[in-house]
Amino acid sequence: MYALTIGIFDGVHKGHQYILKNTLQLANNLRFDPLVLMFRYPPEKYIGGFEGLILPSWRRKQICEDLGFKVEVKDLEEVWGLPHEQYLEELMKKGVKAIVCGEDFTFGKDALGDVEYLQAVSQSKGLVVKVLKDLKSQGNRVSSSAIKRELKSGNIKTANEMLGRPWTLEGTVYEDRHLGFKLGFPTANINVWEKEKIILPKFGVYIVKGYVKGRAGFLWGLMNVGLRPTFNEYKKIPKVEVYFLDFFGDLYGDYIVLDVIDFLRDEVKFKNERELIAAMEKDEDQARKIIQKHYI
């Protein structure tokens, strides 16, 4: 028997954590197994207006599994056309006997399944339904869309507060044009879109903590996100690159996870490489002071 919660859980932010915690408690009280039915992308991916995910599905899945859940990841197309009555019957055939959800939860074709429907049929179906009010932070609803707005504005600390942990970007290091190396700041270019579309924050420079898969510990670094306008790159494809402080070595092919800690400055187009190098030296000096004062 399962106690279930359903959603995209993009970011697995504090609001999601509140729902997950309540699902775990209910599962424990009823002696059911806790289950998350997670969708890879939100509806906007299919109907328009999608900017990207806060976290890829495999990272969201891992976070939920670490909490103690069994997790099933699906695509919305798999259930898009199911009438809500059939949707619920399919869940109950799987052994779902309890559902935890928010006040605005909907499911099934045309989103006709809702909290009122669940509550109306719960007794006849022997289904336990627990509905939770929205979690708020400083009077505002904690949501994935709110976190995305903060990321696009460069307000990384506010986003991290709503997430309850540092936001992460991750991917494999690939070889590029070695521009950073030529400037004296060797950077690792990270493919953050290897499998799923991830949202990018405001273009600029950030302080990060980097974790290289297979290596112990972490590295402080400076992450640049943007179009590298000083070099007038013709493709105009945003790039994510990181310069690790006090690190010397080859990272090509390595998988890196970056905790994004603080926003340093906007992306700037400099007149020449000399001005860019001076700015990078200033960035490094400022980053070291911030790290020393606030994070060590």
Disulfide bonds with the S-S distance in Angstrom:
none
